[in-house]
Amino acid sequence: MSSVETIGALERRLNASIPQQQLRGEIEARLKHLGRTAKVHGFRPGKVPFKILEQQFGAQVHQEVLGDKLQRSFAEAAQANELKVAGYPRFEIKTADITAPQIEYSATFEVYPEVVLGDVAAETIERATITLTDADVDKTLDTVRKQRAVFEPASRAAANEDQVRIDFSGKLDGVVFEGGEAKNFAVVLGAGRMLPDFEKAIIGMKAGETKSFDMTFPADYHGKDVAGKTVTFTITLHAVEAARLPELDAEFVKSMGVEDGNLATLKAEIKDNLNREAQRRINARNKDRAMELLLKVGQLETPKSLVEMESQNLLQQTMHDMESRGVKIPKGMNLPTDMFTERATKRVKLGLILEELVKKHKLGAKPEQVKALVQEYAQSYEKPEDVVRWYSGDPSRLREVENLVLEDNVVGWLMDNAKVTDKALDFNELMGNA
């Protein structure tokens, strides 16, 4: 028999017992199995008397069997009481003598909350849209040409997009600071490699000129020694080189992978690629808005156990990411999990809301949707059929695609049921270049 107490909004305590006789047969079987290989002084393996095995390993095996029985007993009791258990239970043995006829125990745990979805129809969601123009294609083509530019000597003052070769020295309180000096340094003006005020000082200089000026570093500059401080720079310009862009001829087009050398074909391919990237970003933006709306209308208690588990997952991911970027983590050092609590709470809450919404409105991923999305991904690769096989060859990869389709279905449902305001974006704004 078992009983369940309510001790909090989601917290429950199960009280139950396990008959000792249920343990004995399993303990005996495990000890006999252990006896086949156990090494005990004075006996050959497989010849150790059962009483000796019981003396040496009985307590350990009893604990192992009891642990297994606790899990099984709890699972059966949870099912019998129709409990939707969230996270893992905390067990407490109530019987002092674990050899007693009945082992009394309690298990404290949380149950999944009831999810209440508010009135989506009363809410407004912003939907981003975009229409690519020929100007977007031409600008992308121009960027590619600039990446392949050849720099040639120019006998004029330095201008934006020129490459210059300079010596520079920066002094803080009369002393050159670390990283503040270089010889014959090449920099393309306007490329963003140097701070804008530094590049601005170079524009208008001619080969052979030397110039000194004061510059204040941004307060959030990565070099802490000079962040927010004013430094005196001296620059000597040795050469100005103007960019010569490749002609938009058949040779250039072929170098971009278009075998027929046709510029119109290249522009069409660029537009297709831009469309795919733009749509990917539009979808991500709209998905973010949709998830924010769900968090707003969804009402539920968030299980602490699930938040703790998600915080631990985020911690492990962060540590792994740091190591993959070459960050050395001292042995035994761990980030505090509470720094992930807010993010973990949001993810757990959103996951529970999504689960309820998908179940209620049958928004799960259909096989044809998963297939279509895989094929869409594959089109951006040289050999699409290899990509399709790669996804199809591993169920875990297909599950990732299924989750994306599911999220798209949810976004579509919200767009159909909430009040929608469209916001037209241009390509630069979408790409973060505005």
N, C-alpha and C positions, 0 to 999 in steps of 0.2 A: 504493500500500500504506500501511497505517497500523498503529500499535501503541498499546496502552493500558497505562499503568502505574497501579498502585494506590499512592497516596502518603499516604493517610489513611483513616479510617473511611468517609468519604463522598467524599473528594477523589480525583480521577483526573487523569492527564495523557495527552492524545492527541498522538502524534507522527505527522506526515504531511507530504506535499509536494504542491506544485502545479506542473505542467509550465508553463514559460514560454510554450509555444506556445498554451496555453489562454487566456493573457492577451492575446496580440498581436492576435488578431482583434477582440476586444471593445474594446481600446484604439483601434485604427484606426477602428472604427465610431463610437465616441464622439467622436473628434477630428473626423471628417467632419461629424457632426451639429453639433458646436460651431462648425465653420467657417461654417455658414449664418448665424449671428448675431454671431460674434466681431468685436470692434472692434480692429483692429490698424492702427497708424499707417502710412499710405501705401497702404492697400488698402481697397477697398470691401467691405462685408459680403457674404459668399458668394464672394469672389474671392481669399481668402487662400490662398497655396500650402500644400500639406499639410506640406512640410518646415518652413515658418515656424510653422505650428500646433504641430507636434511639438516645435520648439525652445521655444516659449513656454508651451505647456500640457501637454506630454508627461509631465513628472514628476508633476504634480498628477493627471492622468487615470490614470496608472499606479497611483498610491496608491489612488484611488477604486476602480478595477477590482480591484486586489489585495484591498482590504477586502471587496468583495462576494464575490469568489471564496473568501476565507477562510471567510466565513459559510456559503457553499454547501458547500464542501469539508467543513467541520466537521459540518454537518447530515447530509450523506451518510454520513460515517464513523461518526457517532453511531448512525445508523439501522442501518448494516451491523453494528455491534458490539452492537446491542440495548441501548443506553445510555439510561436515563431521566434526562435532564439537568435539574438544578435550577438556576435562575438563569441568569446569563450567563457564558460562558467568558472567560478572560483569555488573549489571544493573544500569542505571542512569535515574531518572525521570527528564525530561526536562521541564515539565509544572509545574509552581509554584503553581497553584491552582488545587488540585487533584479532585475538583468537576467540573472542566471545561468540556465542551462537548467532547473534545478529550484529552486523556492523551498521550503526546508525550514521548517517551523513547528511549534510546540507550542501546545496549548490546555489550560489548567488549569481545571478545573470541578468541581462537585459533582454527585453523582447522588442521586436520591430514596432515602430510607431504607426498609428493611423495617419495617413497622408490626406489632407484636405486641400483640394485645389480651389482657389478662388474663382471669381467670374472673369475668365479670360476675355470675353467679349467686351467687357467694360474698360479693358486696358488698351493702350496705344503702343505700337512697336514701330521703330524706324527701320525701313528696308533700303539698303544702299543699292544703287543701280549704276551702270556705266555703259557708255557707247564709245568704242574705240574709233579714232579718226585717222585719216591718212597722215595727219601731222604727228600723231603718236608713233606711227611706223617710221616716218622720216627721221624723227628725233632719235629713235632707237638705232636706226641705221647710221646716223651721224655719230652716235656714241661709239659704235663698233669701229667706225673709221678712225675716230680719235685714238682708240686703243691700239690701232695699228699704224699710227702716225710715225713718220720718220722726221727727226729734228735736224734742221740744217742751219748753219751760221747765218745770222742776220745782223746787218750793220745799222742798227737803229736802237731806240730805247726799248726796254723790256715792257711787254704788254701782257694782259691776261691770256692764258693758254700757251704762252712761250715757256720753253725750258731754259733755265738760267743755271750757270755754275758760279758758286760764290764761296768765299771764305767768310765765316761769321764768328763773332765772339760776344758772349753775353756776360755782363758783370753785375753782381749784386753786392752793393756796398764796396765797389772797387775790386771784387774778387770774382774770377770766373767760376760760375756754379757748375755742378756736375751735369754733363750733357749739353752744356751751353756753348760749345766750341766745335767747329768742323772746318776742314780744308777741302777746296774743290768739290763742294757739295752740290749735287744736281737736284733741282726741284722744279716741277711743272706748276706754274702759277695758276691758281684757280682749282687745282685738283684736291685741295683740302688737306694736304699732307702737313702743312704748317699752319699756325694760327693766322686768322685773317689779317690782323694788324701787322704781322711780320711780312706777309706777302704784299700788303698794301704799300709798305715802305720800299719794296724792291721795284714796284711798277714805276716806270719813268727813268730808271737808272740806265746808264750806258756802260759798255765794257770799259774797264779801267777806272771807273768811279768808286769812291769810298764814301760811306755815309754812316753817321751815328744818330741814334734816336732812342727815346725812352718808350718802353712798352710795359703795360701792366697785365700780368697773367690773370686769367679767370680764377675766381675763388675756389672752384672745384677742379682745378687743373691737377692731373695725376702726379706731377712732380711736387711733392709737399713742400720742398725747400723754397720754391718760388711761387706757389699758389697764392694769389691775391696780392702779390708784391710787384713793385716796379723795378724793372731791370734795364740797364743801358746796353744796347746792342751796337756793334760796329760791323758793317758789312762792306766787303770789297767784291764788286761784280767783275768776273773774268770774261764771261761770254754770254751772249743772247742767242738762242736757237729757236727758230720759228718752226711750227709744225707743218709738215707737208702731208696732207691726207691722201690716201690712195684714191685713184679715180674709180668712179662707179662704172667700171667696164666689165667685160665678160671674164677677164682674169680674176678680178676681185670677187665677182659672184661665184665663180668656181671654187675659189679659196674658202668660201663660206659653205661649201658642201653641195652646191646646186650644180649638177653635172652639165645641164644644158647652157649654163652661163647667162640665163635670161633674168634680167633685173626684176621683171614683174613676178616671176616665180619666187625669187628670194623675198620680195616684199610680202607676197601671199603667205609664205612660211613664217616670216616674222610676225605677221598679223595673227596667224593661228596660235603661235607660241604666246604672244601677248594676251590673246583672248583667254587661253588656258590659265595663265598666271593671274590675270585680272579676275577671272571667275573664281579661282581658288581663294583669292583674298576677299572678294565680295562675300563668298559663302562663309568664310571664317568670321568676317565682321558681322554678318547677319546672324550667324550662330551665337556669337557672343551676346548680341542684343536679346536673342530668344532665351538664352540661359538666364540672363539677368531678369527677364520677365517671369520665368518660372520660379526663380528664387523669391521674387516679390509676392507672387500669388500663392505659393505653396506654404502651407501651415503644418508644422509637425514638431514633435520633440526629437532632438538629435541624440541617438544612442552614444553615450560617452565611450563605450568599448570600441565602437567602430571608428570614432574620431581618434582614439589612441592608436589603433592599428594603422589608420591612414597616416597619422603623424609619423609613425615609425617607418612606413613605406617611403614617405617624402624625405625623411632623414637619410635613409639608405640610398635613395636616388641622388640626393645632393652630394653625399660623400663620394659616390661612384663618379658623378660628373666632375667633381673637383679633381679626383685622381686621374681621370681620363684627360684632363687639361694640364696635367703635370704638376698639380699642387701637392706638395708633400704634406701628408697628414701624420703628425706624431703618433706613435703606437699608443693605443689605449685612449686616444682623444676622441671625444664624441660631441657633436653639437647638441644643445638641449632641445628635446622634442617639443617643448612648449613654444618654440619659435615658429613651429609649423601648425600650431593648433587652429588658428583662424582659417588658414587655407584648407586644412584638413576638414574642418567643420563644414565649410562651404561645399567641398567636393562630396562629402558624405550626404549632406542634405540634398544636393542636386541629383546625386545618383538615386536616392530614394524617390524623389519626385518624378524623375524620368521613368523609373520602373513602374510606378503607379500609372502614369500617363500612357505609357506604351501598352500596358495591360488593359487599361480601361477603354482605349480607343483603337486597339489592335494595330499598332504602328510598327510592329517588328519588321526586320529586314526580310524581303522576299528574295528567293534565289536569283530571279532575273535581274533584280536591282543590284545585287552583289556582283553578278557577272558583268553588268554594264559598267559599274564603277571600276572594276579591275581593267576592263578593256580601255576605259578612258585614261587611266593611269598609264597603260602600256603605250598609248599613242605618242607620248613624249620621248620614247626611247627608239633607238635605231632598229632594234629587233623586238617588236611588240610581242611576238609569239613566245619569246623566251621569258618575258615578264609575266605573261599569263600563266605559263607553266610553273614559274617560281611561286606565284601565289597559290596556285592549285595544288602544289606539292606539299603544303604544310597547313593543316587545319588552323593552327594558331594565327597564321597570317590572314587567312580568310575570316577568322573571328574579328580581327582588327578592322577589316573592311566592313563586316556586318555591323559593327558598332558605329562606324561612320555613316552607313546608310540609315541606321536607326535614328541617329541624331538628325540627319537630313529630313527624315520623315517627321520628326517632332517639330523641326523648324517650319516645314511646310504646313503642318497642321496649325501651328500658332499663327502663321501668316494668313491662313484661311479663316481663322476664328477670332483674331484680335483686330482692332482698328489699326490700319497700316498707313503710315506716311512715307512716301518715297523720297529719297534724297539722292539726286544725281551727283556723282563724283566724276572728276576728270582723272585721267590715268596718273598724272603726277601726284595728285592728292592721295590717291589710293596707294601708290607706291611709297608714300612718305617723302616725296621730293618737292612738295609744294613750298 
